[in-house]
Structures are given as structure tokens and as C-alpha cells.
Amino acid sequence: MTRNSSAYKISILAILTALLMIQSFVPMVGYIYILPGLPGVTTMHLTVIIGAIILGTRGGATLGAIWGTLSLIHAYTAPVDALTLLIFQNPVIAILPRLMVGLVAGLLYQHLHNTKAGQRGSMAIAAFFGTIVNTTLVILLTWAFYSQQAAGIYKTDVSHLIIVMLSAVAINALMEIVLAVIVTPFVAKPLLRFKRE
């Protein structure tokens, strides 16, 4: 790896980390709250997925862990609802799904970009599954750790909790997926032109 490549990766990692911090703490930038009582639509997954495509799995996982740590801090310092207060103060739920976003997106792009999917197609696929993995893991981990408490918040029984949670975040998840699939190739493709191996 050349010195230019290392400098490029460090610079991109620093810029994307700074962007994650801005998204986390500036209202309506990283989390856009449309309806009261529902989780916000996040834009932070875009930063992690784009980072994973440009920097690879290690960079993507690092950015995902940074996003998760910021979520943990945010849950302790400025929780917006009872569910956030409940689940994102748990380091496993706050960090693991976000770390996996970067890991999954990076792996998928790495394995697909030289196939028939092409560069843009592999970016869209990585963005799609990177977004899905965050929502899925948060819901499954919430059920595993806090099924009784979450069922109380959603006013349902534990046996229906996963379906209720999926229904509650369905619109947000769909918006996050569409956003990721459209924005990721648009931003990541030009940035890759400056990359030096």
C-alpha cells in the first residue's frame, strides 16, 4: 500500500467520522423525526455504507462502531423517546448492528463490484443490505434483551412484538433503504476516482 493510499484512507476516515459526529448531535441532520413516538429516519447509515465502499470492510466496521458509540452517548445524553432510552443505552444494541452495517456493506461491495452487477449495481446492493442489517439486528436484539419492556411500550404481547416493531418502523426502514440505494452510488462513485491503491 502506498503512502498516498494510506493518506487518502486516513483523510476519508477522518472526514466521515466528523460527519457522523455532526449527524449525531445536530438536530434533524442524522435523525429526522417525522412522527412523535416513532424512531427517526436516519441518514447516518449512508455515511457508514459509503465509507465501507471506499475504505473496505475494516474502514466500514470502524465507522459503524463510531456510529454505534455515538448512538450510545446520544441515548444517555439526549434520548428522544422511551424506546431509545430503553434499547440504545445497551452497548450491544447500540454498537453491534451499526458495526455490522459497515462490515456487510464492505464485504458485499468487495465481492460484487467486479461481477455482472457492476460498480453502481454493487454499490446499490451493498447499500440495500447494509441498511436492512441495521434494522433487523436492532429489532432482534431488542426482542432478545428487552421483550417484556418493549412489549409494554408498544402495548402488545411478547409473541407479537417483532411483528409490531417491524410494522412501526416499516415506513422509516423503507425510506432509509430508498435513500441508501439512490444516494450511495451517487456519492461513492466520484470519491472512488480519487482512490489510489
Contacts in CASP RR format, 6 or more apart in sequence:
PFRMAT RR
TARGET T0000
AUTHOR 0000-0000-0000
METHOD contacts of the structure
MODEL  1
MTRNSSAYKISILAILTALLMIQSFVPMVGYIYILPGLPGVTTMHLTVII
GAIILGTRGGATLGAIWGTLSLIHAYTAPVDALTLLIFQNPVIAILPRLM
VGLVAGLLYQHLHNTKAGQRGSMAIAAFFGTIVNTTLVILLTWAFYSQQA
AGIYKTDVSHLIIVMLSAVAINALMEIVLAVIVTPFVAKPLLRFKRE
1 197 0 8 1.000
2 196 0 8 1.000
2 197 0 8 1.000
4 196 0 8 1.000
5 195 0 8 1.000
5 196 0 8 1.000
5 197 0 8 1.000
8 194 0 8 1.000
8 195 0 8 1.000
8 196 0 8 1.000
9 55 0 8 1.000
9 59 0 8 1.000
12 51 0 8 1.000
12 54 0 8 1.000
12 55 0 8 1.000
12 191 0 8 1.000
13 51 0 8 1.000
13 55 0 8 1.000
13 59 0 8 1.000
13 62 0 8 1.000
13 63 0 8 1.000
16 47 0 8 1.000
16 48 0 8 1.000
16 50 0 8 1.000
16 51 0 8 1.000
16 63 0 8 1.000
17 63 0 8 1.000
17 66 0 8 1.000
19 47 0 8 1.000
20 44 0 8 1.000
20 47 0 8 1.000
20 48 0 8 1.000
20 63 0 8 1.000
20 66 0 8 1.000
20 67 0 8 1.000
20 70 0 8 1.000
21 70 0 8 1.000
22 29 0 8 1.000
23 29 0 8 1.000
23 30 0 8 1.000
23 31 0 8 1.000
23 43 0 8 1.000
23 44 0 8 1.000
23 47 0 8 1.000
24 30 0 8 1.000
24 44 0 8 1.000
24 67 0 8 1.000
24 70 0 8 1.000
24 71 0 8 1.000
24 73 0 8 1.000
24 74 0 8 1.000
25 70 0 8 1.000
25 74 0 8 1.000
29 43 0 8 1.000
30 42 0 8 1.000
30 43 0 8 1.000
30 44 0 8 1.000
31 40 0 8 1.000
31 41 0 8 1.000
31 42 0 8 1.000
31 43 0 8 1.000
31 44 0 8 1.000
31 80 0 8 1.000
32 40 0 8 1.000
32 41 0 8 1.000
32 42 0 8 1.000
32 43 0 8 1.000
33 40 0 8 1.000
33 41 0 8 1.000
33 80 0 8 1.000
34 40 0 8 1.000
34 41 0 8 1.000
34 172 0 8 1.000
36 81 0 8 1.000
37 81 0 8 1.000
37 83 0 8 1.000
38 168 0 8 1.000
38 169 0 8 1.000
38 172 0 8 1.000
39 81 0 8 1.000
39 83 0 8 1.000
39 84 0 8 1.000
39 168 0 8 1.000
39 169 0 8 1.000
39 172 0 8 1.000
40 80 0 8 1.000
40 172 0 8 1.000
41 172 0 8 1.000
41 175 0 8 1.000
41 176 0 8 1.000
41 179 0 8 1.000
42 176 0 8 1.000
43 179 0 8 1.000
44 67 0 8 1.000
44 70 0 8 1.000
44 98 0 8 1.000
45 67 0 8 1.000
45 101 0 8 1.000
45 130 0 8 1.000
45 131 0 8 1.000
45 134 0 8 1.000
45 176 0 8 1.000
45 180 0 8 1.000
46 127 0 8 1.000
46 179 0 8 1.000
46 180 0 8 1.000
46 183 0 8 1.000
46 184 0 8 1.000
46 187 0 8 1.000
47 63 0 8 1.000
47 67 0 8 1.000
48 60 0 8 1.000
48 63 0 8 1.000
48 64 0 8 1.000
48 67 0 8 1.000
48 98 0 8 1.000
48 101 0 8 1.000
48 102 0 8 1.000
48 105 0 8 1.000
49 101 0 8 1.000
49 102 0 8 1.000
49 105 0 8 1.000
49 126 0 8 1.000
49 127 0 8 1.000
49 130 0 8 1.000
49 131 0 8 1.000
49 180 0 8 1.000
49 184 0 8 1.000
50 184 0 8 1.000
50 187 0 8 1.000
50 188 0 8 1.000
50 191 0 8 1.000
51 59 0 8 1.000
51 60 0 8 1.000
51 63 0 8 1.000
51 102 0 8 1.000
51 188 0 8 1.000
52 59 0 8 1.000
52 60 0 8 1.000
52 61 0 8 1.000
52 63 0 8 1.000
52 101 0 8 1.000
52 102 0 8 1.000
52 103 0 8 1.000
52 105 0 8 1.000
52 106 0 8 1.000
52 109 0 8 1.000
52 126 0 8 1.000
53 105 0 8 1.000
53 106 0 8 1.000
53 109 0 8 1.000
53 123 0 8 1.000
53 126 0 8 1.000
53 184 0 8 1.000
53 188 0 8 1.000
53 192 0 8 1.000
54 188 0 8 1.000
54 191 0 8 1.000
54 192 0 8 1.000
54 195 0 8 1.000
55 62 0 8 1.000
55 63 0 8 1.000
56 106 0 8 1.000
56 109 0 8 1.000
56 110 0 8 1.000
57 102 0 8 1.000
57 103 0 8 1.000
57 106 0 8 1.000
57 107 0 8 1.000
57 110 0 8 1.000
59 102 0 8 1.000
60 101 0 8 1.000
60 102 0 8 1.000
60 103 0 8 1.000
60 105 0 8 1.000
60 106 0 8 1.000
61 99 0 8 1.000
61 102 0 8 1.000
61 103 0 8 1.000
63 102 0 8 1.000
64 95 0 8 1.000
64 98 0 8 1.000
64 99 0 8 1.000
64 101 0 8 1.000
64 102 0 8 1.000
65 95 0 8 1.000
65 98 0 8 1.000
65 99 0 8 1.000
67 98 0 8 1.000
67 101 0 8 1.000
68 94 0 8 1.000
68 95 0 8 1.000
68 98 0 8 1.000
68 99 0 8 1.000
69 94 0 8 1.000
69 95 0 8 1.000
71 88 0 8 1.000
71 94 0 8 1.000
71 95 0 8 1.000
71 98 0 8 1.000
72 88 0 8 1.000
72 89 0 8 1.000
72 91 0 8 1.000
72 94 0 8 1.000
72 95 0 8 1.000
74 88 0 8 1.000
75 84 0 8 1.000
75 85 0 8 1.000
75 87 0 8 1.000
75 88 0 8 1.000
75 89 0 8 1.000
75 94 0 8 1.000
76 89 0 8 1.000
79 85 0 8 1.000
79 88 0 8 1.000
79 89 0 8 1.000
82 153 0 8 1.000
83 150 0 8 1.000
83 153 0 8 1.000
86 142 0 8 1.000
86 146 0 8 1.000
86 149 0 8 1.000
86 150 0 8 1.000
86 153 0 8 1.000
87 93 0 8 1.000
87 94 0 8 1.000
87 138 0 8 1.000
87 141 0 8 1.000
87 142 0 8 1.000
87 145 0 8 1.000
87 146 0 8 1.000
87 150 0 8 1.000
88 94 0 8 1.000
90 141 0 8 1.000
90 145 0 8 1.000
90 146 0 8 1.000
92 141 0 8 1.000
92 145 0 8 1.000
93 138 0 8 1.000
93 141 0 8 1.000
93 142 0 8 1.000
93 145 0 8 1.000
96 137 0 8 1.000
96 141 0 8 1.000
97 133 0 8 1.000
97 134 0 8 1.000
97 136 0 8 1.000
97 137 0 8 1.000
97 138 0 8 1.000
97 141 0 8 1.000
98 134 0 8 1.000
100 130 0 8 1.000
100 133 0 8 1.000
100 134 0 8 1.000
100 137 0 8 1.000
101 130 0 8 1.000
101 131 0 8 1.000
101 133 0 8 1.000
101 134 0 8 1.000
102 130 0 8 1.000
104 126 0 8 1.000
104 129 0 8 1.000
104 130 0 8 1.000
104 133 0 8 1.000
105 126 0 8 1.000
105 127 0 8 1.000
105 129 0 8 1.000
105 130 0 8 1.000
106 126 0 8 1.000
108 122 0 8 1.000
108 125 0 8 1.000
108 126 0 8 1.000
108 129 0 8 1.000
108 130 0 8 1.000
109 122 0 8 1.000
109 123 0 8 1.000
109 125 0 8 1.000
109 126 0 8 1.000
112 118 0 8 1.000
112 121 0 8 1.000
112 122 0 8 1.000
112 125 0 8 1.000
112 126 0 8 1.000
113 119 0 8 1.000
113 122 0 8 1.000
113 123 0 8 1.000
115 122 0 8 1.000
117 125 0 8 1.000
119 185 0 8 1.000
119 189 0 8 1.000
119 192 0 8 1.000
120 185 0 8 1.000
120 189 0 8 1.000
121 185 0 8 1.000
123 184 0 8 1.000
123 185 0 8 1.000
123 188 0 8 1.000
123 189 0 8 1.000
124 181 0 8 1.000
124 184 0 8 1.000
124 185 0 8 1.000
126 184 0 8 1.000
127 177 0 8 1.000
127 180 0 8 1.000
127 181 0 8 1.000
127 183 0 8 1.000
127 184 0 8 1.000
127 185 0 8 1.000
128 177 0 8 1.000
128 180 0 8 1.000
128 181 0 8 1.000
130 180 0 8 1.000
131 173 0 8 1.000
131 176 0 8 1.000
131 177 0 8 1.000
131 180 0 8 1.000
132 173 0 8 1.000
132 177 0 8 1.000
135 169 0 8 1.000
135 173 0 8 1.000
135 176 0 8 1.000
139 162 0 8 1.000
139 165 0 8 1.000
139 166 0 8 1.000
139 169 0 8 1.000
140 162 0 8 1.000
142 150 0 8 1.000
142 165 0 8 1.000
143 150 0 8 1.000
143 161 0 8 1.000
143 162 0 8 1.000
143 165 0 8 1.000
147 158 0 8 1.000
147 161 0 8 1.000
148 158 0 8 1.000
150 161 0 8 1.000
150 165 0 8 1.000
151 157 0 8 1.000
151 158 0 8 1.000
151 161 0 8 1.000
154 161 0 8 1.000
154 164 0 8 1.000
154 165 0 8 1.000
154 168 0 8 1.000
156 164 0 8 1.000
END
